Amino acid sequence: MAEYTPPKVWTYDAPSGGKFANINRPIAGALEEKALPLGDHPLQLYSLATPNGVKITVMLEELLALGHTEAEYDAFLIKINDGEQFGSGFVDINPNSKIPALLDRSSNPPTRIFETGAILIYLAEKFGEFYPQDPSERAECLSWLMWQMGSTPYLGGGFGHFYAYSPDRLEYPINRYAMEVKRQLDVLDKNLAQRCFLCGDDYNIADIANYPWYGALVLHNIYGAAEFLDVASYKNVARWATEIETRPAVQRGRRVNRTWGPEELRLPERHDASDF
């Protein structure tokens, strides 16, 4: 393969290829006027059951399991492969055009929240759950939450893209990101060798944020790379992820806005607990 010589000024003159080429572009903003639907509950979620989407539906289901009826929510499906995240209504809530996006209509004016870390912190503070009150313990929780936000792009957009979605399988980027993903798994595994959950004995938003990515990697073979990455060797990560996955709220949260897999695990939209 000929070596690529970057131009002096990069321009977008053709799709890059790969699974998501039709929705990748170097500009922001709405591409069409399209209002979002609204349900009956104060919390309106617009999402898809990717790992980032699962973080928020798990959090909401956990809050409901604790009896917080104000955490009832409507979850509307956003079909990112069809570009629905570029509709004007969605962009009004998330100018970054990424799922998930949350609208809290219990405030006046309504509060928009985007980016999963921000949504988790907002919900944790709003309901006083899964968020340590002690300053040192909270710092540990936030450290692992921010670790996930900074590290996982190397797993998804880095390794996942070049291993599973790129139009060409290229040795250098696959090796580069495989090394980083294995380093991340080792970070988690060494920490979880000493702790039940990421921060100690208590399950919190740091676990809720990390589980959908690294749990899916070690338990569900995302990207078809389980053998390649030898994920079975990270036994503490697998133990932690398995324990989280037994929680009924997690099982419900994984189903919301899911449109693939076994029929019994799909719930494209969720508007009431009876939908399960």
Phi and psi in degrees as a GROMACS rama.xvg file:
@    title "Ramachandran Plot"
@    xaxis  label "Phi"
@    yaxis  label "Psi"
@TYPE xy
-66.4195  143.035  ALA-2
-67.5074  138.491  GLU-3
-83.5841  128.794  TYR-4
-107.806  111.146  THR-5
-62.3325  140.502  PRO-6
-70.7753  165.467  PRO-7
-62.3033  -41.4502  LYS-8
-128.989  121.14  VAL-9
-75.0206  137.562  TRP-10
-132.06  150.55  THR-11
-90.2612  101.32  TYR-12
-119.405  -2.97214  ASP-13
-165.434  147.567  ALA-14
-56.634  148.788  PRO-15
-78.8997  -13.4668  SER-16
88.2962  171.42  GLY-17
93.503  176.085  GLY-18
-62.0589  -34.7984  LYS-19
-110.284  20.5941  PHE-20
-60.6534  -31.0791  ALA-21
-72.8088  -14.0863  ASN-22
-115.506  3.77315  ILE-23
-97.8726  127.986  ASN-24
-155.584  157.454  ARG-25
-90.3919  25.3677  PRO-26
-130.044  159.087  ILE-27
-112.826  173.159  ALA-28
102.16  170.138  GLY-29
-73.8255  143.565  ALA-30
-104.744  -11.5638  LEU-31
-156.193  154.788  GLU-32
-81.5689  116.721  GLU-33
-154.849  112.94  LYS-34
-74.5724  150.732  ALA-35
-88.8038  148.189  LEU-36
-71.0123  157.931  PRO-37
-129.316  136.971  LEU-38
-101.78  -162.679  GLY-39
-90.8053  -18.1723  ASP-40
-89.9865  157.729  HIS-41
-60.795  -36.9443  PRO-42
-92.9336  120.86  LEU-43
-116.37  118.043  GLN-44
-110.791  135.089  LEU-45
-122.562  113.614  TYR-46
-161.375  -176.779  SER-47
-148.498  151.105  LEU-48
-81.5704  46.0071  ALA-49
-74.2505  172.442  THR-50
-53.8175  -38.6134  PRO-51
-67.2533  -38.2698  ASN-52
-67.0092  -39.125  GLY-53
-62.8581  -32.9417  VAL-54
-51.1205  -45.8693  LYS-55
-80.0238  -39.3537  ILE-56
-67.6815  -35.187  THR-57
-62.6497  -45.3124  VAL-58
-59.2796  -45.8718  MET-59
-64.9029  -41.538  LEU-60
-67.2367  -35.0986  GLU-61
-64.8842  -41.0251  GLU-62
-64.2577  -42.3204  LEU-63
-63.8942  -36.678  LEU-64
-64.5305  -26.1745  ALA-65
-84.4419  -1.2229  LEU-66
96.6154  11.1  GLY-67
-83.1688  88.2029  HIS-68
-64.7466  -22.9826  THR-69
-70.6452  -8.5351  GLU-70
-88.0954  3.7754  ALA-71
-58.3173  143.186  GLU-72
-147.899  157.421  TYR-73
-104.384  129.539  ASP-74
-114.928  108.78  ALA-75
-97.2609  141.861  PHE-76
-78.0802  131.966  LEU-77
-114.649  113.133  ILE-78
-84.9151  95.2134  LYS-79
-69.2146  -28.7114  ILE-80
-68.0778  -21.7706  ASN-81
-93.7059  1.16758  ASP-82
77.6042  21.4869  GLY-83
-67.4087  -17.0925  GLU-84
-74.0598  -4.7839  GLN-85
-102.806  7.44589  PHE-86
-71.6131  152.231  GLY-87
-61.5351  -37.231  SER-88
-64.5592  -41.1662  GLY-89
-68.8503  -43.236  PHE-90
-62.5956  -31.0603  VAL-91
-61.5598  -32.1883  ASP-92
-88.4752  -41.0118  ILE-93
-129.662  100.123  ASN-94
-65.8889  -11.8285  PRO-95
-86.9972  -4.98048  ASN-96
54.8141  43.3134  SER-97
-126.987  144.178  LYS-98
-83.4738  152.299  ILE-99
-90.8749  166.582  PRO-100
-134.827  140.52  ALA-101
-125.23  137.236  LEU-102
-121.113  122.607  LEU-103
-104.412  107.796  ASP-104
-90.0467  6.93543  ARG-105
-78.5416  -12.1522  SER-106
-100.922  163.026  SER-107
-130.9  108.239  ASN-108
-73.51  167.236  PRO-109
-57.3645  150.025  PRO-110
-100.845  126.355  THR-111
-97.3369  142.498  ARG-112
-136.811  127.427  ILE-113
-132.108  164.343  PHE-114
75.5564  126.585  GLU-115
-63.796  -36.3022  THR-116
-61.6735  -42.9839  GLY-117
-64.467  -40.1378  ALA-118
-65.1121  -43.5735  ILE-119
-63.2102  -43.6673  LEU-120
-64.7816  -42.6216  ILE-121
-58.3892  -47.8431  TYR-122
-68.637  -38.8409  LEU-123
-62.8812  -41.8291  ALA-124
-72.1509  -38.7369  GLU-125
-62.2437  -41.1347  LYS-126
-105.565  -5.35601  PHE-127
66.2794  38.1783  GLY-128
-134.048  152.709  GLU-129
58.0133  31.6417  PHE-130
-148.77  109.64  TYR-131
-60.0636  145.88  PRO-132
-91.5258  -31.0314  GLN-133
-65.5899  132.372  ASP-134
-57.5794  -40.4198  PRO-135
-68.6684  -41.8185  SER-136
-68.4858  -35.9721  GLU-137
-66.3584  -39.1061  ARG-138
-61.3066  -39.6813  ALA-139
-64.36  -43.5061  GLU-140
-60.0686  -48.1694  CYS-141
-65.7635  -33.0861  LEU-142
-62.8519  -44.7185  SER-143
-72.5397  -31.0741  TRP-144
-64.68  -47.7107  LEU-145
-69.5483  -29.3895  MET-146
-58.579  -45.0317  TRP-147
-63.3236  -44.3381  GLN-148
-62.2065  -35.8325  MET-149
-85.2401  -28.8471  GLY-150
-88.4483  -40.0798  SER-151
-63.8928  -28.9202  THR-152
-55.128  -28.3102  PRO-153
-71.3695  -28.2204  TYR-154
-76.2641  -52.4101  LEU-155
-80.2961  -67.1942  GLY-156
-70.1054  -21.6271  GLY-157
-91.8191  -82.4555  GLY-158
-61.4052  -51.1046  PHE-159
-57.4187  -42.5044  GLY-160
-63.7803  -52.2474  HIS-161
-74.5048  -27.9621  PHE-162
-81.9693  -39.6143  TYR-163
-112.61  -27.1483  ALA-164
-117.573  -18.7347  TYR-165
-64.2496  144.176  SER-166
-66.0616  -19.8487  PRO-167
-128.951  136.562  ASP-168
-88.2347  109.839  ARG-169
-109.523  129.553  LEU-170
-62.827  -46.9262  GLU-171
-61.3244  -54.5623  TYR-172
-65.3598  -35.5499  PRO-173
-63.6656  -46.0262  ILE-174
-65.5029  -40.6695  ASN-175
-60.9148  -47.4663  ARG-176
-79.4256  -29.4702  TYR-177
-62.257  -41.0201  ALA-178
-60.3915  -43.2649  MET-179
-68.8974  -40.5767  GLU-180
-64.316  -40.9241  VAL-181
-66.4969  -34.4473  LYS-182
-63.4448  -43.0834  ARG-183
-62.3685  -44.7663  GLN-184
-60.4723  -36.5308  LEU-185
-68.9588  -37.0189  ASP-186
-58.1033  -50.2268  VAL-187
-62.9043  -44.6289  LEU-188
-63.4332  -42.2234  ASP-189
-66.6029  -39.1164  LYS-190
-65.5094  -43.9175  ASN-191
-76.8726  -9.51606  LEU-192
-67.7443  -23.2552  ALA-193
-107.1  -9.09438  GLN-194
-137.695  151.242  ARG-195
-70.8973  -49.4853  CYS-196
-117.768  177.909  PHE-197
-59.9506  -33.6539  LEU-198
-105.111  0.213674  CYS-199
138.411  -133.166  GLY-200
-84.5003  -15.321  ASP-201
-107.694  134.9  ASP-202
-77.3704  130.666  TYR-203
-147.372  -169.059  ASN-204
-64.9358  -20.3606  ILE-205
-65.3392  -41.439  ALA-206
-67.2158  -41.811  ASP-207
-62.0003  -34.5776  ILE-208
-75.9154  -41.0061  ALA-209
-81.3952  -33.0554  ASN-210
-56.759  -47.6609  TYR-211
-62.0926  -24.7795  PRO-212
-88.2731  -62.4406  TRP-213
-78.6928  -28.2851  TYR-214
-65.1155  -43.996  GLY-215
-64.4013  -33.6274  ALA-216
-66.6662  -43.4877  LEU-217
-88.2442  -23.8711  VAL-218
-103.838  -27.0314  LEU-219
-125.966  10.2967  HIS-220
56.2963  43.8766  ASN-221
-62.0498  145.17  ILE-222
70.0042  2.60527  TYR-223
62.1852  31.7926  GLY-224
-117.348  16.9197  ALA-225
-59.2731  -46.1663  ALA-226
-70.3857  -42.6736  GLU-227
-57.528  -41.4428  PHE-228
-91.3395  -3.16823  LEU-229
52.196  50.2233  ASP-230
-66.174  -22.2422  VAL-231
-64.365  -19.1185  ALA-232
-76.6202  -12.9828  SER-233
-95.1683  73.7737  TYR-234
-68.0815  -32.1646  LYS-235
-71.9161  -35.0867  ASN-236
-65.8543  -42.561  VAL-237
-63.7965  -40.5072  ALA-238
-62.2477  -46.626  ARG-239
-61.0211  -47.8216  TRP-240
-65.1079  -39.6378  ALA-241
-64.169  -41.2396  THR-242
-63.2541  -42.1523  GLU-243
-64.39  -40.6271  ILE-244
-69.9208  -15.1247  GLU-245
-79.693  -12.4619  THR-246
-69.3567  129.301  ARG-247
-57.3729  -37.8465  PRO-248
-65.2716  -35.8086  ALA-249
-66.8431  -41.9177  VAL-250
-62.1698  -38.905  GLN-251
-69.2602  -45.3022  ARG-252
-60.3599  -34.0647  GLY-253
-66.5334  -24.4705  ARG-254
-82.5857  -27.3392  ARG-255
-67.7267  133.605  VAL-256
62.946  23.0814  ASN-257
-96.6902  131.824  ARG-258
-123.616  10.89  THR-259
-134.899  170.637  TRP-260
84.6045  -170.798  GLY-261
-56.9231  142.543  PRO-262
-56.809  -37.0103  GLU-263
-71.159  -11.354  GLU-264
-102.083  4.28964  LEU-265
-99.7353  136.816  ARG-266
-147.323  83.4669  LEU-267
-54.6157  -38.1972  PRO-268
-135.145  150.867  GLU-269
-133.185  125.78  ARG-270
-128.768  -9.55332  HIS-271
-161.301  153.609  ASP-272
-58.1267  -28.1243  ALA-273
-70.0815  -11.7663  SER-274
-64.7442  -22.6965  ASP-275
